[in-house]
């Protein structure tokens, strides 16, 4: 396991083992993370963070098939989890993993502390730009202009001391690296990076970018 992963888990949870134990308890479904190939590493990071960071509100931009949403809800059972994903009526819906696993998705987000917003993230942002969340996970559209708007919205709306995680930094055929690098030049916070390993070689360069918002 990467020294960066170990250091991150020690920083928040005391050890990788503690983060993994808590993740196992939060995972009431099978997770590929525990197959040992490094996939779903973001779930380990969220588990570690949950030891010291206790937001009352969490926002996920891009629901996927709802697995991460479900784990977030289990790791923070007293927090309100809001997740945004495009509606079934949108032309891009058929290109999403969710379209293949809609029943599983609806099951995953069927939790008392999860609210699903089936709308474009730009529309959600226009009505919620004055709200704040203690943790925001950006994993929606990986292309501009939507990606740039999502990350800027996340930075603007995370509460002081809150955390923003940005998925797939460095992944080919996305705009994540360019958007995150530009944000890094514009803010006072330091953006840090974590390994995001997958099986095989396709996504070995992809990383998780994250930051803690400064207190005003």
Backbone as CSV, one residue per row, in Angstrom:
resi,resn,N_x,N_y,N_z,CA_x,CA_y,CA_z,C_x,C_y,C_z
1,UNK,0.847,-1.199,0.000,0.000,0.000,0.000,0.877,1.242,0.000
2,UNK,0.443,2.262,-0.734,1.232,3.477,-0.875,1.462,4.161,0.474
3,UNK,2.679,4.690,0.690,2.948,5.455,1.915,2.003,6.645,2.077
4,UNK,1.547,7.205,0.948,0.616,8.332,1.013,-0.708,7.915,1.629
5,UNK,-1.158,6.702,1.281,-2.411,6.187,1.829,-2.258,5.944,3.325
6,UNK,-1.145,5.334,3.692,-0.884,5.058,5.109,-0.852,6.351,5.913
7,UNK,-0.148,7.345,5.391,-0.021,8.628,6.090,-1.384,9.302,6.242
8,UNK,-2.199,9.265,5.187,-3.521,9.885,5.250,-4.388,9.199,6.298
9,UNK,-4.387,7.877,6.309,-5.204,7.139,7.273,-4.717,7.375,8.699
10,UNK,-3.409,7.442,8.884,-2.876,7.724,10.222,-3.267,9.123,10.663
11,UNK,-3.290,10.048,9.756,-3.629,11.449,10.060,-5.041,11.575,10.611
12,UNK,-5.975,10.820,10.041,-7.376,10.954,10.438,-7.879,9.823,11.337
13,UNK,-7.454,8.607,11.050,-8.027,7.455,11.752,-7.060,6.764,12.702
14,UNK,-5.788,7.155,12.639,-4.792,6.515,13.475,-4.048,5.407,12.767
15,UNK,-4.739,4.698,11.867,-4.097,3.618,11.126,-4.972,3.204,9.952
16,UNK,-4.348,2.531,8.981,-5.109,1.970,7.868,-6.087,0.927,8.389
17,UNK,-5.641,0.139,9.347,-6.479,-0.932,9.884,-7.762,-0.388,10.499
18,UNK,-7.650,0.733,11.211,-8.844,1.327,11.818,-9.817,1.804,10.752
19,UNK,-9.275,2.438,9.693,-10.126,2.918,8.601,-10.791,1.755,7.879
20,UNK,-10.028,0.677,7.656,-10.599,-0.486,6.979,-11.671,-1.161,7.826
21,UNK,-11.442,-1.250,9.116,-12.432,-1.872,10.008,-13.736,-1.100,9.995
22,UNK,-13.642,0.214,10.050,-14.857,1.027,10.032,-15.554,0.930,8.681
23,UNK,-14.760,0.867,7.609,-15.350,0.742,6.276,-16.088,-0.585,6.135
24,UNK,-15.523,-1.648,6.670,-16.203,-2.947,6.612,-17.549,-2.887,7.312
25,UNK,-17.602,-2.196,8.431,-18.863,-2.083,9.179,-19.876,-1.233,8.416
26,UNK,-19.366,-0.219,7.700,-20.260,0.665,6.946,-20.719,0.032,5.646
27,UNK,-19.971,-0.969,5.173,-20.267,-1.582,3.880,-21.214,-2.770,4.068
28,UNK,-22.490,-2.516,3.873,-23.458,-3.606,3.961,-23.670,-4.249,2.595
29,UNK,-22.737,-3.976,1.674,-22.712,-4.600,0.355,-21.264,-4.956,0.035
30,UNK,-21.049,-5.807,-0.962,-19.694,-6.177,-1.346,-18.987,-4.977,-1.968
31,UNK,-17.736,-4.770,-1.591,-16.937,-3.685,-2.139,-15.705,-4.259,-2.819
32,UNK,-15.401,-3.771,-4.008,-14.216,-4.253,-4.705,-12.946,-3.836,-3.973
33,UNK,-13.023,-2.824,-3.095,-11.843,-2.407,-2.345,-11.224,-3.593,-1.611
34,UNK,-12.062,-4.448,-1.049,-11.556,-5.537,-0.230,-11.067,-6.732,-1.046
35,UNK,-11.067,-6.600,-2.365,-10.450,-7.621,-3.212,-8.940,-7.444,-3.256
36,UNK,-8.470,-6.274,-2.780,-7.037,-6.055,-2.658,-6.366,-5.455,-3.875
37,UNK,-7.139,-5.013,-4.866,-6.503,-4.443,-6.053,-6.518,-2.920,-6.053
38,UNK,-6.996,-2.327,-4.972,-6.916,-0.881,-4.840,-8.105,-0.113,-5.374
39,UNK,-9.058,-0.801,-5.977,-10.228,-0.081,-6.472,-11.075,0.432,-5.305
40,UNK,-11.851,1.481,-5.598,-12.710,2.128,-4.595,-11.897,2.674,-3.419
41,UNK,-10.679,3.110,-3.698,-9.833,3.654,-2.632,-10.463,4.873,-1.981
42,UNK,-11.311,5.605,-2.720,-11.947,6.784,-2.134,-12.783,6.426,-0.915
43,UNK,-13.316,5.212,-0.878,-14.124,4.794,0.264,-13.268,4.656,1.520
44,UNK,-12.031,4.197,1.355,-11.118,4.131,2.492,-10.816,5.531,3.005
45,UNK,-10.622,6.483,2.088,-10.333,7.855,2.504,-11.513,8.452,3.279
46,UNK,-12.714,8.211,2.779,-13.890,8.730,3.484,-14.029,8.085,4.864
47,UNK,-13.744,6.798,4.945,-13.808,6.121,6.239,-12.816,6.728,7.212
48,UNK,-11.599,6.982,6.747,-10.585,7.587,7.613,-11.018,8.968,8.082
49,UNK,-11.517,9.767,7.156,-11.944,11.133,7.482,-13.051,11.133,8.521
50,UNK,-13.914,10.135,8.480,-15.076,10.115,9.378,-14.703,10.004,10.851
51,UNK,-13.453,9.628,11.152,-13.028,9.548,12.545,-12.937,10.931,13.189
52,UNK,-12.527,11.932,12.391,-12.291,13.259,12.966,-13.185,14.351,12.391
53,UNK,-13.793,14.077,11.268,-14.591,15.111,10.597,-16.056,14.706,10.679
54,UNK,-16.869,15.552,11.305,-18.268,15.190,11.539,-19.213,16.234,10.955
55,UNK,-19.302,16.314,9.637,-20.204,17.288,9.010,-21.665,16.916,9.244
56,UNK,-22.499,17.936,9.345,-23.939,17.676,9.468,-24.594,17.561,8.107
57,UNK,-23.893,18.034,7.066,-24.426,17.987,5.703,-23.315,17.634,4.730
58,UNK,-23.603,16.700,3.824,-22.641,16.233,2.828,-23.304,16.303,1.458
59,UNK,-22.535,16.747,0.463,-23.044,16.831,-0.906,-22.172,15.987,-1.827
60,UNK,-22.828,15.169,-2.637,-22.150,14.378,-3.660,-22.643,14.839,-5.026
61,UNK,-21.715,15.256,-5.872,-22.072,15.692,-7.224,-21.717,14.563,-8.182
62,UNK,-22.721,13.853,-8.636,-22.517,12.668,-9.455,-22.698,11.425,-8.607
63,UNK,-23.810,10.721,-8.790,-24.160,9.617,-7.894,-23.593,8.274,-8.325
64,UNK,-23.157,8.151,-9.581,-22.719,6.840,-10.054,-23.863,5.852,-9.957
65,UNK,-23.587,4.698,-9.355,-24.666,3.723,-9.115,-25.095,3.730,-7.653
66,UNK,-24.658,4.761,-6.921,-25.136,4.942,-5.556,-24.344,4.230,-4.481
67,UNK,-23.263,3.544,-4.852,-22.479,2.820,-3.846,-21.795,3.789,-2.888
68,UNK,-21.110,4.791,-3.441,-20.448,5.771,-2.573,-21.468,6.533,-1.744
69,UNK,-22.589,6.865,-2.341,-23.655,7.554,-1.612,-24.069,6.748,-0.391
70,UNK,-24.270,5.475,-0.608,-24.698,4.572,0.464,-23.648,4.483,1.572
71,UNK,-22.370,4.381,1.188,-21.299,4.302,2.177,-21.195,5.609,2.964
72,UNK,-21.319,6.741,2.277,-21.304,8.028,2.977,-22.410,8.087,4.020
73,UNK,-23.593,7.610,3.650,-24.726,7.623,4.578,-24.477,6.726,5.776
74,UNK,-23.774,5.613,5.565,-23.482,4.699,6.670,-22.339,5.199,7.545
75,UNK,-21.351,5.856,6.929,-20.235,6.393,7.707,-20.667,7.582,8.561
76,UNK,-21.606,8.378,8.047,-22.122,9.545,8.766,-23.643,9.417,8.920
77,UNK,-24.110,8.526,9.773,-25.558,8.247,9.863,-26.396,9.413,10.364
78,UNK,-25.775,10.376,11.038,-26.546,11.520,11.535,-26.475,12.719,10.596
79,UNK,-25.704,12.591,9.527,-25.578,13.687,8.560,-26.648,13.574,7.484
80,UNK,-26.977,14.700,6.887,-27.858,14.710,5.722,-26.990,14.577,4.477
81,UNK,-27.254,13.558,3.693,-26.494,13.310,2.465,-27.356,13.728,1.278
82,UNK,-26.870,14.669,0.492,-27.563,15.052,-0.744,-26.714,14.619,-1.920
83,UNK,-27.334,13.990,-2.902,-26.611,13.540,-4.081,-27.339,14.013,-5.334
84,UNK,-26.562,14.480,-6.306,-27.120,15.045,-7.538,-26.772,14.126,-8.704
85,UNK,-27.745,13.814,-9.519,-27.477,13.047,-10.723,-28.490,13.419,-11.794
86,UNK,-28.089,13.268,-13.052,-28.954,13.707,-14.145,-30.239,12.875,-14.188
87,UNK,-31.328,13.481,-14.582,-32.604,12.762,-14.653,-32.622,11.768,-15.810
88,UNK,-33.517,10.814,-15.720,-33.632,9.804,-16.771,-34.029,10.414,-18.114
89,UNK,-34.654,11.563,-18.079,-35.094,12.212,-19.316,-33.961,12.890,-20.080
90,UNK,-32.792,13.025,-19.458,-31.674,13.721,-20.100,-31.013,12.820,-21.138
91,UNK,-30.594,13.375,-22.290,-29.957,12.573,-23.346,-28.723,11.801,-22.879
92,UNK,-27.964,12.349,-21.912,-26.746,11.694,-21.445,-27.018,10.550,-20.469
93,UNK,-28.255,10.408,-20.043,-28.567,9.377,-19.050,-28.147,7.994,-19.533
94,UNK,-28.360,7.695,-20.799,-28.068,6.367,-21.329,-26.577,6.054,-21.374
95,UNK,-25.733,7.067,-21.180,-24.287,6.848,-21.187,-23.743,6.610,-19.777
96,UNK,-24.590,6.666,-18.779,-24.144,6.552,-17.391,-24.223,5.113,-16.895
97,UNK,-23.335,4.725,-15.954,-23.423,3.382,-15.356,-24.779,3.138,-14.702
98,UNK,-25.351,4.190,-14.176,-26.646,4.083,-13.505,-27.730,3.541,-14.425
99,UNK,-27.659,3.886,-15.726,-28.705,3.467,-16.663,-28.770,1.951,-16.789
100,UNK,-27.642,1.293,-16.537,-27.590,-0.174,-16.606,-28.039,-0.800,-15.296
101,UNK,-27.865,-0.064,-14.203,-28.163,-0.603,-12.871,-29.136,0.305,-12.114
102,UNK,-30.184,0.724,-12.777,-31.114,1.674,-12.166,-31.761,1.110,-10.900
103,UNK,-32.145,-0.145,-10.916,-32.774,-0.734,-9.730,-31.811,-0.757,-8.548
104,UNK,-30.566,-1.149,-8.814,-29.557,-1.166,-7.755,-29.291,0.248,-7.244
105,UNK,-29.261,1.195,-8.177,-29.045,2.596,-7.797,-30.139,3.071,-6.843
106,UNK,-31.384,2.836,-7.218,-32.504,3.291,-6.380,-32.476,2.610,-5.010
107,UNK,-32.038,1.363,-4.985,-31.910,0.666,-3.699,-30.809,1.299,-2.852
108,UNK,-29.689,1.621,-3.476,-28.563,2.192,-2.736,-28.893,3.543,-2.120
109,UNK,-29.668,4.349,-2.812,-29.966,5.701,-2.300,-31.235,5.736,-1.466
110,UNK,-31.839,4.596,-1.253,-33.055,4.522,-0.438,-32.674,4.404,1.030
111,UNK,-32.244,5.526,1.595,-31.826,5.601,2.990,-32.471,6.829,3.616
112,UNK,-32.787,6.771,4.901,-33.468,7.904,5.556,-32.696,9.213,5.477
113,UNK,-31.358,9.131,5.464,-30.566,10.362,5.481,-30.019,10.745,4.110
114,UNK,-30.549,10.128,3.031,-30.137,10.467,1.676,-31.265,11.158,0.939
115,UNK,-30.938,12.290,0.306,-31.876,12.983,-0.580,-31.294,12.999,-1.983
116,UNK,-32.036,12.449,-2.937,-31.603,12.403,-4.328,-32.208,13.565,-5.100
117,UNK,-31.351,14.317,-5.777,-31.793,15.402,-6.649,-31.524,14.978,-8.089
118,UNK,-32.558,14.638,-8.808,-32.401,14.232,-10.205,-32.526,15.471,-11.089
119,UNK,-31.404,16.145,-11.243,-31.348,17.362,-12.042,-29.901,17.636,-12.416
120,UNK,-29.689,18.547,-13.330,-28.337,18.933,-13.698,-27.692,19.683,-12.538
121,UNK,-26.405,19.466,-12.365,-25.719,20.114,-11.247,-25.749,21.632,-11.377
122,UNK,-25.727,22.147,-12.596,-25.761,23.599,-12.780,-27.096,24.177,-12.304
123,UNK,-28.171,23.421,-12.500,-29.480,23.870,-12.027,-29.549,23.810,-10.506
124,UNK,-29.011,22.745,-9.926,-28.969,22.634,-8.471,-28.178,23.790,-7.878
125,UNK,-27.033,24.102,-8.487,-26.177,25.172,-7.984,-26.872,26.526,-8.021
126,UNK,-27.658,26.751,-9.056,-28.300,28.058,-9.192,-29.290,28.336,-8.071
127,UNK,-29.845,27.271,-7.479,-30.825,27.437,-6.405,-30.218,27.251,-5.018
128,UNK,-28.957,26.852,-4.962,-28.358,26.514,-3.664,-27.003,27.175,-3.435
129,UNK,-26.735,28.271,-4.125,-25.401,28.875,-4.066,-25.083,29.537,-2.733
130,UNK,-26.084,29.706,-1.874,-25.818,30.323,-0.570,-25.806,29.297,0.564
131,UNK,-25.914,28.035,0.227,-25.876,26.982,1.241,-24.441,26.525,1.480
132,UNK,-24.253,25.760,2.558,-22.933,25.225,2.854,-23.037,23.757,3.256
133,UNK,-21.988,23.012,2.917,-21.876,21.607,3.300,-20.511,21.380,3.927
134,UNK,-20.424,20.449,4.847,-19.156,20.184,5.529,-18.219,19.289,4.757
135,UNK,-18.770,18.546,3.789,-17.961,17.709,2.911,-18.648,17.654,1.557
136,UNK,-17.876,17.872,0.501,-18.421,17.813,-0.858,-17.524,16.921,-1.702
137,UNK,-18.141,15.982,-2.395,-17.426,15.054,-3.266,-17.850,15.306,-4.702
138,UNK,-16.888,15.695,-5.537,-17.183,16.032,-6.931,-16.792,14.855,-7.836
139,UNK,-17.801,14.208,-8.397,-17.568,13.069,-9.283,-18.674,13.002,-10.340
140,UNK,-18.977,14.158,-10.914,-20.014,14.219,-11.934,-19.401,14.227,-13.323
141,UNK,-19.834,15.166,-14.129,-19.288,15.317,-15.481,-17.797,15.648,-15.376
142,UNK,-16.960,14.931,-16.119,-15.511,15.137,-16.063,-15.014,16.067,-17.168
143,UNK,-15.948,16.742,-17.822,-15.600,17.652,-18.908,-16.106,19.057,-18.619
144,UNK,-15.370,20.044,-19.131,-15.832,21.429,-19.070,-16.946,21.651,-20.093
145,UNK,-17.839,22.608,-19.869,-17.786,23.593,-18.781,-18.387,23.099,-17.465
146,UNK,-19.115,21.975,-17.496,-19.802,21.516,-16.286,-18.836,21.238,-15.147
147,UNK,-17.733,20.564,-15.452,-16.770,20.226,-14.408,-16.250,21.470,-13.705
148,UNK,-15.859,22.474,-14.473,-15.343,23.698,-13.867,-16.368,24.368,-12.974
149,UNK,-17.611,24.359,-13.403,-18.674,24.951,-12.605,-18.918,24.145,-11.337
150,UNK,-18.857,22.821,-11.435,-19.073,21.969,-10.259,-17.996,22.187,-9.200
151,UNK,-16.736,22.230,-9.649,-15.640,22.387,-8.692,-15.647,23.775,-8.067
152,UNK,-15.961,24.788,-8.850,-16.044,26.134,-8.281,-17.190,26.219,-7.277
153,UNK,-18.321,25.617,-7.604,-19.462,25.589,-6.691,-19.084,24.865,-5.398
154,UNK,-18.377,23.752,-5.518,-17.970,22.994,-4.339,-17.055,23.834,-3.454
155,UNK,-16.092,24.492,-4.057,-15.174,25.309,-3.268,-15.915,26.455,-2.587
156,UNK,-16.810,27.102,-3.308,-17.543,28.240,-2.754,-18.484,27.823,-1.627
157,UNK,-19.014,26.610,-1.708,-20.082,26.210,-0.790,-19.647,25.239,0.303
158,UNK,-18.393,24.842,0.328,-17.950,24.030,1.453,-17.720,24.968,2.633
159,UNK,-18.116,24.539,3.802,-18.017,25.388,4.986,-16.564,25.539,5.423
160,UNK,-16.229,26.596,6.159,-14.863,26.748,6.671,-14.472,25.517,7.491
161,UNK,-13.308,24.977,7.190,-12.877,23.749,7.844,-13.392,22.499,7.160
162,UNK,-14.266,22.669,6.170,-14.833,21.541,5.449,-13.890,21.002,4.392
163,UNK,-14.238,19.845,3.845,-13.377,19.149,2.895,-14.048,19.024,1.531
164,UNK,-13.238,19.195,0.481,-13.690,18.953,-0.894,-12.805,17.861,-1.490
165,UNK,-13.431,16.822,-2.010,-12.713,15.755,-2.707,-13.085,15.812,-4.180
166,UNK,-12.083,15.715,-5.043,-12.296,15.827,-6.491,-11.728,14.589,-7.168
167,UNK,-12.585,13.846,-7.800,-12.286,12.519,-8.335,-11.530,12.576,-9.664
168,UNK,-10.653,11.600,-9.878,-10.023,11.342,-11.180,-9.074,12.423,-11.681
169,UNK,-8.348,13.061,-10.773,-7.306,13.987,-11.195,-6.252,13.208,-11.965
170,UNK,-5.944,13.670,-13.157,-4.914,13.029,-13.959,-5.406,11.942,-14.882
171,UNK,-6.678,11.596,-14.791,-7.207,10.564,-15.692,-7.263,11.103,-17.117
172,UNK,-6.847,10.286,-18.067,-6.844,10.706,-19.457,-8.258,10.975,-19.953
173,UNK,-8.347,11.829,-20.949,-9.621,12.153,-21.603,-10.618,12.825,-20.668
174,UNK,-10.093,13.536,-19.662,-10.945,14.346,-18.791,-10.307,15.721,-18.651
175,UNK,-11.057,16.662,-18.083,-10.543,18.011,-17.836,-10.224,18.237,-16.362
176,UNK,-10.189,17.167,-15.588,-10.038,17.320,-14.138,-8.711,17.966,-13.783
177,UNK,-7.625,17.492,-14.356,-6.317,18.055,-14.010,-6.272,19.557,-14.304
178,UNK,-6.733,19.958,-15.469,-6.675,21.370,-15.848,-7.500,22.234,-14.900
179,UNK,-8.690,21.764,-14.537,-9.557,22.548,-13.665,-8.976,22.646,-12.253
180,UNK,-8.495,21.537,-11.729,-7.933,21.539,-10.380,-6.656,22.379,-10.328
181,UNK,-5.819,22.264,-11.344,-4.583,23.055,-11.368,-4.893,24.552,-11.422
182,UNK,-5.921,24.928,-12.168,-6.297,26.335,-12.224,-6.829,26.809,-10.871
183,UNK,-7.646,25.965,-10.226,-8.167,26.317,-8.897,-7.019,26.518,-7.914
184,UNK,-6.002,25.670,-8.005,-4.871,25.754,-7.077,-4.153,27.098,-7.157
185,UNK,-4.175,27.714,-8.322,-3.529,29.009,-8.506,-4.370,30.164,-7.965
186,UNK,-5.651,29.911,-7.752,-6.581,30.976,-7.392,-6.951,31.004,-5.911
187,UNK,-6.605,29.962,-5.169,-7.034,29.868,-3.777,-5.832,29.862,-2.846
188,UNK,-6.089,30.112,-1.572,-5.003,30.125,-0.590,-4.742,28.740,-0.007
189,UNK,-5.704,27.838,-0.150,-5.546,26.494,0.395,-4.591,25.658,-0.461
190,UNK,-4.004,24.663,0.153,-3.162,23.714,-0.564,-4.001,22.514,-0.990
191,UNK,-3.929,22.170,-2.263,-4.614,20.980,-2.749,-3.652,19.800,-2.649
192,UNK,-4.089,18.739,-2.010,-3.263,17.549,-1.847,-3.801,16.423,-2.734
193,UNK,-2.980,15.384,-2.892,-3.341,14.313,-3.818,-3.118,12.950,-3.180
194,UNK,-4.016,12.036,-3.510,-3.946,10.678,-2.990,-4.003,9.686,-4.141
195,UNK,-3.372,8.544,-3.986,-3.429,7.536,-5.049,-4.862,7.065,-5.278
196,UNK,-5.131,6.752,-6.523,-6.443,6.211,-6.872,-6.205,5.028,-7.798
197,UNK,-5.720,3.935,-7.219,-5.282,2.792,-8.014,-6.452,1.913,-8.427
198,UNK,-6.335,1.409,-9.658,-7.309,0.462,-10.183,-6.558,-0.788,-10.613
199,UNK,-7.288,-1.860,-10.865,-6.639,-3.060,-11.391,-6.150,-2.778,-12.810
200,UNK,-5.065,-3.418,-13.198,-4.498,-3.159,-14.514,-3.776,-1.825,-14.523
201,UNK,-3.498,-1.296,-15.712,-2.703,-0.076,-15.835,-3.493,1.129,-16.316
202,UNK,-4.758,0.932,-16.666,-5.515,1.980,-17.343,-5.613,3.261,-16.526
203,UNK,-5.842,3.149,-15.220,-6.118,4.339,-14.426,-5.062,4.589,-13.348
204,UNK,-3.858,4.030,-13.512,-2.867,4.150,-12.454,-2.435,5.596,-12.222
205,UNK,-2.583,6.462,-13.209,-2.174,7.848,-13.047,-3.264,8.710,-12.408
206,UNK,-4.468,8.197,-12.333,-5.557,8.982,-11.747,-5.375,9.085,-10.237
207,UNK,-5.692,10.250,-9.711,-5.532,10.483,-8.274,-6.753,11.219,-7.732
208,UNK,-6.857,11.197,-6.422,-7.904,11.951,-5.749,-7.311,13.265,-5.254
209,UNK,-7.865,14.377,-5.709,-7.434,15.691,-5.223,-8.359,16.104,-4.086
210,UNK,-7.793,16.737,-3.070,-8.652,17.154,-1.970,-8.060,18.390,-1.282
211,UNK,-8.922,19.109,-0.599,-8.492,20.290,0.140,-9.388,20.502,1.354
212,UNK,-8.835,21.200,2.323,-9.609,21.635,3.494,-9.776,23.149,3.379
213,UNK,-10.996,23.616,3.421,-11.268,25.052,3.290,-10.770,25.792,4.524
214,UNK,-10.069,26.869,4.295,-9.568,27.683,5.399,-10.703,28.321,6.175
215,UNK,-10.466,28.520,7.459,-11.401,29.280,8.275,-11.243,30.762,7.937
216,UNK,-12.356,31.453,7.839,-12.305,32.889,7.522,-11.824,33.664,8.728
